[in-house]
Amino acid sequence: MDHLFTVEGATAAPVAPTALAAEGLLERQHLQEWVIAHPQVLGESVLVITAEFDRWADTDGVPARDRLDILGLDATGRLGLVRAIM
């Protein structure tokens, strides 16, 4: 697990876990839009292809009941998927 620290001078202290809602943030309006605006957090050369994509079907042809939050493509042609699980 990654940890977040505050640093003051030569001292680092762990930041207590929190939730987006506790900080007044919303997953879609704040976090997702920030990731789309700053795709480098997904990797150096990731290109965001689409967001909120739900026009796909399962292998049995049934339309999706879920959506992909962010779909990206890296420089090697690999697709990357960002899915928020709340």
NORMOLIN-V568799 format. One record per backbone hydrogen bond with DSSP energy under -0.5 kcal/mol. NH is the residue of the N-H (numbers start at 1). CO is the residue of the C=O. E is the energy in kcal/mol with one decimal. If there is no record, write none. Layout:
# NORMOLIN-V568799
{{NH:CO:E} {NH:CO:E}}
This chain:
# NORMOLIN-V568799
{{6:13:-2.7} {8:11:-2.9} {11:8:-1.9} {13:6:-2.5} {15:4:-2.9} {23:19:-1.1} {23:20:-0.9} {24:21:-1.5} {25:20:-2.8} {30:26:-2.1} {31:26:-1.5} {32:27:-3.2} {33:28:-0.9} {34:30:-1.9} {35:31:-2.3} {36:32:-2.3} {37:33:-1.9} {38:34:-1.4} {39:36:-0.6} {41:38:-2.0} {42:39:-2.2} {43:39:-0.5} {43:40:-0.6} {46:43:-1.1} {47:73:-3.0} {48:46:-0.5} {49:71:-3.1} {50:71:-1.5} {52:69:-2.0} {53:68:-1.5} {56:54:-0.9} {58:62:-2.8} {61:58:-2.3} {64:56:-2.7} {68:53:-2.9} {69:67:-0.5} {69:82:-0.6} {70:82:-2.0} {71:50:-2.7} {72:80:-3.1} {73:47:-2.2} {74:78:-2.5} {77:74:-1.9} {80:72:-2.8} {82:70:-3.0} {83:81:-0.5} {86:84:-0.7}}
